[in-house]
Each structure stands twice: as structure tokens, then as C-alpha cells.
Amino acid sequence: MYTAMRSGLGMPVALAAMAGAGLAIQAPGGLFTAWGVTGLLLLVCLPRSRLALWLLVVATMVGAALLLARGAELPRGLIGEDLRLEGRVTAYQAGQPASRLRLTVDDCHPLNPGLPACDALNEVRLSVYGGKTMAVGERWRLTARLRPPSGFSNPGTFDYRAWLWREGLGATGYVRHSPPAERMGAAPDSLRQTALSFLDSHYPDGVGRRWLAALTLGADERLNDEDWAVLNASGTTHLVVVSGLHVGLVATCVLWLMRGLARCVTPGRWRMAIWPWVLAGAAASGYAWLSGLEPPAFRALIMTLVGLWVACGRHAPGPWQAWWLALSMVVLVDPLSLWRPGLWLSFLAVAWLILIWQGRTRPQGLKGWAWALIRTQLLLSPMMAAAVVIAFGRLAPSAPFINLMAVPWVSMLMVPLGLLGWALSVVPVLAYACWWLFEALAVVLHAGLNEAVVAIPQQVLPTWQRLPATLCLSGLALVWGLPALSRSLRVMSSLWLMVVAFSLEAPTPEVGSLRVHVYDVGQGQAIELSTYAPIDPGHATHPDNDNSDRMLDGLEDGAHKGIRDTRVLYDTGPRFASGFMPLAGLWPAGQMFSRVIVSHGDQDHAGGVAALAEHRVGEWLAPRGERIGHSSKACVAGQRWTSGGVAFQVLWPPAGPLDSLSANDRSCVLLVRLGDQAVLITGDAGRAVEHRLLPSLPEHIDVLIAGHHGSLTSSGPAFVAATNPSQVIFSAGRDNRFGHPAPEVVRRFRRQGSCLWNTALDGAVTLTMTPGVAPVLTAERQPSWRRGVDGGCHGVESRP
């Protein structure tokens, strides 16, 4: 108890909350029953252990909240059913062709009888195509079709499914036009919404209005994609988050004004007056609430209130007590915030500031404060860069230099002007003068950030590089931030860390191997095939070498340690009605492909062609007569090329007219062989084509990408028996409306003894083939059934 009192209750409470959250995520059966029994035993047997009992209660509360959040997802029996929802709009973003809204659900029931209940649903994210315009705070009754939270799972990409979960969203879907949506009630009076409406009606649209709403009201949803792109690329997203800077500034200004008033009202006792501190705390609380009370603002509010308490002479807790108290309260109020990177970035920044300033004297004079600002930014930048790398995989090399200018620009000029404008809003002329200056500063800042990003662009680090980069950056920060280290030790350690960082090399693939990524792109297909061969200096540059195939293979991506990585892309995935292409998020710009083969022109195979505009492609292949959105050469049976010891052969379509064939049956069929191992990709070719392919197939196929996503039109009995694939990969969308893969097809392959994979369940599937070694398949997701019987091959990959 003494230790807890000395360090404060914030730390044990925060640790208990995090322990409860961790146990809830991996909760075994009967966990909370065991906790309850343990609590009763502590209460009966150890009456003095009240702290332990309270910590157990905290862990139970947080764990229960997370389990309830997990149980608030849409039941799978309601996928695609018409549901009647009634609730309040908490976020709305107009757009084309669809607007997005977030709805807090008060009532949910299926329109058809005999279906599961959905009354546990709390919040949903919906797309609205056309229809009436909605506003935040309004109550609506509408009909929607929903699905449980889901998202693509590909190597090194954004996990949309995890984002939906940590945002507390139990389903996504779209609003039905029939029956039409009904507005049930207007938005209640809200000071924040009133302020935003005032801006919309009195302030012209542009950079100034967007940044004023974000910086002073926490309305970062007002920023557009261009704003977020430049903030991310420059490492300055923290500038538009309402945090300690804003809350502390409001508290300081109000305290200064109230103490001045107290001096006028009670000249002899103004130093002893408490009410100025109370009003400053109330103003800070009101502002944090007005800005939405997001975790950074909540953390800042708690630490500001503790600071006011200390400054008024009531108590003197240490800075770490305030830090732990803020963390414990944020986690107790919102347990899901533990999985939000923003929470940890915020608390890490404050913790590092405490460490680098603890025990140091307060700066004196303009020179002292200027050096303090420079020192803080130089020490904070590498630590925060490390955190951003591990959380998001990106590095903004220009961030330290940009922040040296941007932080004082925003904190000393823009934020005070913006808040002063709101304080003077009762006198519009003065408010507009402040906001006119604010907009001028915002335009200059926006232009400067754009110029800096163009000069030193953001780097998206490959997966293998993120952990080493994080360790090097955080090590650099620690070497210079921790006290009691000699300057020579700091310099030598920094040089060593820089040498390590710049000498890192990617893992070396084995020469002569083949790696195949079957990406998770929903109801569509995108397959990347990479081969690895030694670099021959005269391979593609010798004047006598006019072999077009070898010239194409000379397009290298990531050559290292004398190895050439040559890549072929088969199909480009879908393009959805919103315009989104999954292919656009798979790699950073500037990738190189020796060939892109588009099996046929259907949108689920050719929809991502436009996304390849930012990459380099040596040759495009597609069936004759198919429109894929790009000029291409015809893929014709008999085409062959080799790369790194891997042989590629086009088996279909035949030469000659293709008018009698459907688009599916024109699909380019590709056979890839490495020694005696074979991979077959058939696109959407049907059974008739499969039958005609049988004479040209090897005796055994090691890996088959199932035709037409597992549809009944493909994978006929004769074809399955003839190919006898060891591994079968279905590229299909989760809960797709076609029911792919068909149950009959799944059973057909299982009877053949094939091991089955499905991108809808497994995420992206990676195949590695090496000469003389059995193919190795791995998946981004690991469904629980893959840890079961039959060597991880037994599972249900279809819908009945």
C-alpha cells in the first residue's frame, strides 16, 4: 500500500486495466467466473487487501467491456438481409458516388421473420448512394443491408478489419432506397455543431476554414485527402490533434485573465484566491469536451487539471503520477483505445518529454527558450519517428526539420489567433481579422509542407526494415535524451547506429526460387509471381542480345546481393463502385513488372489496371478482343519465356478467332514450372476449356489457383482428377453474393485429397517454391481451424 501511495494509484490501475484487456482478447472459457471467485476469496480471506480487490474489479470491468464490444458485431445469419435501423448520426461525410455516415443504433430488427436478433448492435458505418442529405446529430430510421466487420489482409498493408474493431463498429453496409429513409428528429443543440455551422455560413471554404475547424474544434474530419496526405508525408499529423498545446493554452489564458480580475476585486487577497484556478480548470474541461474529448485531448485535460492543482499549492504529485493517472482514466473510459496507435503516440510523446526535461532548470530568456524548443524537437523527432514506423510503416525524413518551424508556427501563432477569433466572435469584425491572419498563416504552412514533401518525400518502409529502423531511431533518441552520458559516448553510439541503419539489407531470397502471392482483393483476383536469379552484367545490355523475353526480364525490382528480382502480375483485382481499387494499396509507387497478364476484361480481374499507372510495366498481355483499359499484346497458347530458372507457358486461348468463346472462356491460362513442380492459373475458364487443356498439362499440379473463384462452371470432375492438385487456392470475397467457392467444388477437391486455402478466410496466401523442396504455403490470417487436424488443411471454405 505504501508503494502505491508513493507512486500513486494511477500506475496499478492502468496496469490492471491493460491486464484485463489483454486477458479478454485471449479469454479462455470461464475466465470471468474464475475472476469473481478470486475476488470473493480475497474479500473473505484477506480483508486488508482492498487494493488488490479493487484492481481485480478494474480488470474485470475493462475485460467485460471488451467482451461486450466483441459481442456487438452483426450476427452472420443477417448478412445481406434487410434490417430496419433507428439511431443518431454521429459522423457524416458527403461524397460521390457515395456519402459515408456513422450511426449509433438505438433499435435494430430484421424485416423478415425468423431471423436472428440484432439488438446488440451499437454502431455501424454505412454508405449512402444518393438520397437525402444528413447531418450530424439527427435521428434517422432507415433500411440497410449489413455485413460483419471485414477487410483485406495483405502483407504490410492497412488492416481495415482491425480499424473497424477498435473504432467500435459492429457492421458495415449500405442504405437501401426502399423503403426510403425517414428523418425522425433534428440534431439537438450542440455548441460544437453550432460553431461549425457558424464557420460554414460566415467563413469561405478553403484551407483556412478546414484548418481552423481542425485546430480549434478538433474537427479533423473537415480536412480533405490532400491535407492528410501532406500531413502524413511531412510527419506533422500531431499538429492538427487537439492535445496538451490547445488545452494548456486555454487554461493558461483563462487563469491569467481570472487572476487579473481577482487582483482588481480583492487587491489584498488575490494571491490566495482559489476561484481563478477553478475557472481555468472548468474552461479547459469545456474546451476539451467541445473538441470531442478524443484520447489526446482527454490525456491533456487530466494532466492540465493536475498541473493546475499543483500550481495552486494544494498538492505536489510527480509528473509520472499525472501520466499514469491520465493513462488509467483513458483506458477505463474507452478500453478500445488501447488498440489505437494515436493513444500510444500521444502518451509516448509526453513520457519522453518528461524524461528529457526531468531535473533540468527552467529556461531563461528568449535565447534559453529558443534553445529549449530546438532541443525538444531534436530529441522528440527520432523517438516519434520510431513510433510511427512501427505503427504505420512510414518514415518522414524531413519531419525533424519541418517540425522545428511548424511547431512554433502553429502553437505560437495559429492556435492563439484561432482561439482569439472564437473569443471575439461576438464582435465579428475582430473575429474575422484574427481568422484572416490565421488563414494567411495556414496557406503559408500548407504550401511550405508541400514544398518540403516534394524535396524530401516520405518513405514507406518494407516490412523487414521496420523493426530495425525502429530500434535504430529509438536508440538514437535514448543516447541523446538520457542524462549522465558523456558526449564522446553519445557521438560514438550515434555513429554506430547510423552505420547499422544504412548497412541493413533485405533478406536474401534463394537463387532459383519462385514466390507467388495470391492477394486478398475480395471478389476478384490478383497474383504476383517473383523469380530470383543472379545478375548478369551483360544480360540486357549486350548489343547482340535482342531476345525480347530476356529484355523484359531485365526489369529488376529490389536487386540486392547480386540477385535480380523479376516480377510478373497476373490479373489486377476489382474496381468497386466507389472507385476504390485494392491493387492501389499493395505496394508503394514505382514498382516494376516485366509483364502484366490480364486474364480477361471482367472488372474483378481487370478493374485495377488504372492503379498500375504509377508503376513500370514491360509488357501487357490480354486475350484478343478483350478491353482491359490499356493497350496490350495478345496472349496466345504457345507463348513461352523463362526467368531465373522458372518456365512460364501460356496454354490458352488458341490462335485464331475467339468470337465463339465467352469472355470467361477467353481467359489466359498460365502454367508455371520450376523443375518438376508446377503451378496452374486458369482465370475464369470454364469446364469446356479445362477439358481441352488436359492433353497439355503435366501429370501432377502442385498448386492450382481454382478457376472462376471456385464456381461450379469450373473445376469439373475430370479436370480435378487429372490435375490432382496438392494445394488449391480460392481467390474469393468474404460472404460474396455468388456463394464462391461452391460447396460441391470444395467437396470435389477434398475427396481428391487437396489442401484448400481461401483468401476470404486466410487473407493473402504466399507460395514459396524451391528446387528439390516441397512447396511451402503461408497465410496472412491463421483461422482457428487451421491449427486443428489434417495438417492444417481441413476447413470449411464455402457457404451452404
LUMKOLKOL-439770 format. One record per residue (C-alpha): z, x, y negated. Coordinates in steps of 0.1 Angstrom, whole numbers, plus 5000, padded with zeros to 4 digits. Each point is the difference from the previous one (the first is absolute). Layout:
N
ZXY...
end
This chain:
800
500050005000500850294976496650155005498349674994502049954968499250354988496349975006499949634993499149715023496350014991499250275025501649855031498749654991496550144995500150195033501349695018497249794986497450255010501550025035499949635003496449994989499050285025501849825029498449674991496550155002500750145034502449725010500849985037501049665015503549904991500450254972501749764975502249855027501350365007500550064963502049674997502250095029500650354986500949854966502649775017501550305019500350204968501649714982502649945028500750365012499650194968501249784972499950304976496450075006498849754975497450244986498450045035500049625004498349954966497450265008499349825033499649684980497650174976497950145029500049665017498849824968497250244994498950005036500149625002497949974968497450235015499949815032499649674981497150164981498450105033500449645012498549854969496450085010497549735009500249905037496950115018499449645012499149914964497250254995497049824985501749674998500249784969503550034985501349804971502050234976502149924970501650274979500050194968497550264989501750344994496950214994496449914991497050224994496749844990496950175014496549955014499149875025503649935008503349994982503250125016503449824999503450055014501849695010503749955007500049735026502549714997498449785026497550075028498749785028496849985021497749714994499349955036502849885023501450195029499850344984502950254994502149974969499550234970503149924980501250365003497150134979501350134966497150164982496350025005497050174984496949784995496450034989498649724979496349964998499249784970502249714993502549954972501650284981503650065008502950164980503150195010503049765003498049695008500749795031497149915022499349815031496950135019498450035034499550355014498950185031502350295008500450305023503050235006500050324981497450245013498050294988497750285011501650315016498050324996500950364998501550104966499249674982502049734982502149785024499449654986502049845028503150214990499549924963500049635008503250035020501950204974498949754973501549725021496749825005500049805032496449905001496650044982497149764998497949784977500349674983497949715014498149784976500649695020502449844993500050154965503050194987502449804978502150134971503549865006501850154971499650214969501550354998503650004989500950164967500150385005500550254972497850265018497249755005500449884964499750364988496950065021498449674987500850114965498250335006497049815015499749774970500750244972498850345012496450095008499250105036499750375007501950315008502749934975500949655013499950115036502250314995502449814976500649745027500650275026502150244980502349754983500049695023499550175034496849795005498150275018497849745016498349984966498550355006496650005014498550225028498750264975503550044985501650045035497350255010500650234971503849975003499950095037497550284995502150154972503449965016501349784972500749665017503750054992499149954963499249635004503149925021502949854981502750245009502950204985498050104970499449644989503449865010501950294985498049984968500849634995503750075008500250294975498349814972502249695004503150225002499050194969499449674981503249845012502250304993498650004965500849634996503550065014500550274973499249754973502149725015503150205009499850334981503450135013499649915036496350025007500350305024502449815022497849685002498849925035497649724992497150234989500050155035500149665016497149884979498050315008500649945037499049644996496850104982499150255027500749745027497949744982497150244995500150115037500049645011497249924976497950285015500349865035503050205012497950215024501950285018499350274974501249774972503049885021501050365008499750094963502149704990502850095023500150364989499749894963503049775004502050275017499050244971501149754974503349955019500650385000498950044964502549744987502850205016501049765027499350225030498350325009498249975034497750285010496249964998499749995037502349705002497749814977497050115020501549885033501249684984496549924988498550085034502549795018499549704977496250025001500050015038502549725003498049774977496650095015500250175034496250015003499950244970501150275025496450015012498450014965499050354989500849914964503749965008500350365014497850154973502249844974503350115015498750355010499050064963503449904988501850215027497950304991500749964963503849985008499750335020498150204974502149884971503549995016502250264984497650094973501049984963498449734978496950134981500550074963497449964973496349935001499250325019502749945026498849645007496350125001500950265026502149755019497049775002497750275012502550135025500649655014496349935004499250335016502849955025499449635006496250035005499950195033502849805016498349674991496750135010501550085034501349645003496649854990498250225026502349895028499949634989496449964990498150315011498750084966500650294976499350004962499850384991499949914963503249795001502450284988497950074969499249644993503649895002501150274975498049814974500049655014503749955006501150074963496949814988501049695019503850034998500450114964497149814984498449725021503149845015502050004968497149854981499349745026503749895002500350014962497049774998501749755022503250024980497949934968497949725016501749754977498250184972496450015014498650244974502650275009499649945037496250034998500450324981502250155027497649885027497050134982501550355000501049945037496449925008498650304982502450225020499149825032496350064995500550374993502250035031497549815022497250224988502050325005501049905035496349935009498950344986502850185019499149835033496350094996500950364992502550035029499449725025502549855024500150145035500349785031501650235026499049975037502849895023500750355014500550154965502549754987503250125016499450374993499149914964503149804996502250285013498450254977500349794969503549895006500950365009498650124967502049734981503250115019499550374993499949944962502349704998503050115020502650214981501350355008496750145012498850334985496850004981498550265023500849785030498449704983496850194992499750155034500649675018497549824977497350265008500749975037499849624998496750024981498650245026501049765028498549704982496650164994499850165034500349675019497149925023499149695018500749975038497150165017498149775023498850145033496450134999497749785020502249694999499249654988502349774981499249634996501949784975499549635007501449874967501949684994497849814976500849645011497249795015497450284998499350355012500150354985500050315023500150364989498950275025500950364991498850315019501250364996497950315004500150364988498450064966496750195003499250164966496249965006500349665016498549784973498750264975497650225021496549954987498749965036502549725008498249684993501849785026501049694981502949935023501550344995499549974963501949675000502750155021500450274973501849744978503550135005503349834992503150214999498750325014502950235008500750295023496350045008499749645013497449754988501149635000496949785002500549634997498049695010501049654989499049705022500349684980501849954967502349705006500049674982499949904964502249704992499449714977502250164974497850315000502550225018498650255025502550165024497850315002500750074963503650095008499550225031499250334982500150154965496750034983497650285008499949995038496950125018498349835030497050155017498949655011501049644994498849765027500249634991499749815032498549694983500149814967502949765007502750034973502750095025498050325008498150074968502449864974501450334991496750184992500749984963503350195004498050305012498550054966502850244991499350215031497250225011497849885029497350215016498049735018500349625003498949835033499649625006497849775021496649924986500049694979503749994994501250004964503150214997500150054962498650355001496750165009500050145036498050145028499549795032502350075029497950005031500750065037499450365009501450164968502250295009502050284982502850235008502950124980502750245011499149965037500149624997496849815009499149684981497349765013498849674987499449765030498849694981498049844983496750095015496950104981497749724991500449664985503649864999499149654987500949845032503650144999502949864981501850214975502850065026497550115027498450254976503250194998499850385002501650105033501450365000501050215029502150314993500550265027502350305002499350175033500649745027501949774977498349714982500749764972497949694996499749784968497949695003500549824967499549635004497350035027500149705025499849985038496350015002499950334981502950135022497949925031497150204987502250304991501450045036497250245012500750244971503850015003501950285018501949915031503349974982501149934964503350154990500449804968498249684991500149844966499849645012496849824989500249734973503850044995500649875036497949684996498849815031496550084989500550365011501850195027498449815029501350055035497150225011500350224970503850045004499750095036497150254994501850184971503449995016501750124968503350175002500949904965498849704980500549964963499649664983499450024962501249654989502049844973503549875005500049625006496349994994498449655001497650095027502750085026498750355006500550165024499349715023502649955028497350015027498750334987503650154999500649895036496650145011500950354988503549975014498749925034497750314997503250204994499250094964502650094974499749774970500550064963499649774971500050104963501549664992503250105018499850385003498650084966497550284998499450165034499250385002498250155029500050385006497750145026500150375010497950165027501750005034502949784987500449635005499549804968503149934979500449684981502749934974500649704977501549974965502249725011502050005032500649645012503049965022497949905030498350354999503450155009500149795031498450015034496650125012499950324979499949814967496749825010501449665008500149754971498649674987497150084976498649654996501049654990499949725025
end
